[in-house]
C-alpha cells in the first residue's frame, strides 16, 4: 500500500537558522497537504499543493511539490520560537479519498 | 479555532469494553474523516463519511465502525477494546471529499487499561 515517509525525524535549530523537511511517497499523488501540530495540540492545515512542480509561499514558509508528484518539501527561513511543533505532510493517491500522513518532522527552535 | 468539536476530551476504558466518540463538524462541512494518532506517530486514516455514507476506509478491523448524522456530526464506535487502541482520536471535517483542506478537532485521548 501507499507509504509516506518524512525526513528528518527530528531537527533542532538555533533561532534564525533555516529548516527543511522532506516528504516522499511510494506512489504518485493527486495532491499533498501540509499540517503543523503543536505539542499537545491537533494538526492545523497549512497549505495544499496540486500541480506538478508547484511552489507556494506563505511568509517565511516555502512549499514545493516534485515534478513526479511523489515528493514534497517545506522550507522555513529564519526560524522563530513560534515555529516549534511537528510538521506533517499528507498525500492522497488518485482515485481515493484517503490521506496518508507522513511520519512527521519534529522541530525544536533554541532561542 | 476550527469550529470542530469532539467529546469527550479524555476517556479511560478497560480492555474488552466498547467506546463511542463524538465529533461535530464545522458549519457547512458535509464530510468527516476519523484518524487514530498513537504517541509520536502521524495520524492514521480510519474512515471517512460523506453525506451519511462511509466513503473510504483505512486498515482498521470491523470493530471500528462509525455513523454520520443528517446534521453531519459523526460518531466513532470501537468494540472489544484492546490495549493498542490507546491513542488520540481525531476527527477532521471538510467541505466535500478529495482536494479539500481538513479542519481537525482537538481530539479525544483514549486510554485502555
Interface residues (C-beta under 8 A of the other chain):
Chain A: X1 X30 X31 X33 X35 X41 X42 X43 X44 X45 X48 X50 X88 X90 X92 X96 X97 X98 X99 X100 X101 X102 X103 X104
Chain B: X2 X33 X35 X41 X42 X43 X44 X45 X48 X50 X55 X56 X58 X59 X90 X92 X97 X98 X99 X101 X102 X103 X104 X105 X106 X107
